[in-house]
Structure formats: C-alpha cells, structure tokens
Amino acid sequence: MKEVSYKVCMNEEELVDAIISDNDVIYLEHKLGNKISNIKNTGKIAWGVLIGGVIVAATAIISSKKFGKDKALIDSSIATIPSAGIAIIYIGLPSTISLIQILINAYKKCEGINGAKDIVSKLRNNYYIAEKDREKLTLKKTADEKVKEVKITEIKEIEEK
C-alpha cells in the first residue's frame, strides 16, 4: 500500500514546492486557502481568460527584473495593469496577487513560463478541495482517471430507454 504524502503550506512558495513534489494531500492555512479556493472555483472559459492575463502580467514582472529597472519597469507596469485587471474582476485582488506569486515562484523552480503554467494547471486539474473550514483548506490529489463530461441530452436518452 502506497504511503500518503502530505505538506502543510503557509505561503505560495511552499504550495509550489508541494505541487512539484506531487504530494497527495496539501493543507493550506486559512488566508492562502481562501485565495486558492477562488482560483480553483473559476469556470473553464473564465479560467482561459484568467490564466492568459496573469501569465502576461507575471512575464512582464519577470522581464522587468531581468532587463533593468528604468524603462523595463515602466513597460511592465503598463502591461501588467490591464492583464491583471481581468483576473482581479474574476477572482479578486488577493487571489490575483497570489496567482502571480505562484507563477513567479514556479518560473524560478521550473525555469520557464511554460513550466510555471503547467504547475498552475496541475493545481487546478490534479487537486480537488476536500475540506474547507475556518482554519485550513485541504486539497487532495485526484485519481489519474479522467471523468467523462455527460451532456443533458445523453441523460434524457438513457431515461427514455
């Protein structure tokens, strides 16, 4: 029987480490848990718009740190505000800041924006909210099986037979 691995996370960097380590259970402290709950509870269409905007914002922030402080900082601020604005509308300012921090930490550990995007996708797709209370949010890893989406017309056809 496989031993269950778990991690307690107090900040975004620890969360990225837990996802990279592929922990089975992740416990998040209350404030971080609320932010992650907002991120995970977005719909599919909103998720596409949200992640696109936040990736642009995170890339702008990362490039401003690489290329210098004067002109690059102004350019990154101009790029960050509208793209992060979309995310703020969907999930709120604290969750947007948290998502950007997750992307930046994942960028450093996975050496690239695509690796960072994969870490955020793992958080969204490979973990589900098992428990949420006033003190913590518990994420558990999903089984590797895919869940088939069923259309309402398919359900009606089965009932009619």
Disulfide bonds with the S-S distance in Angstrom:
none
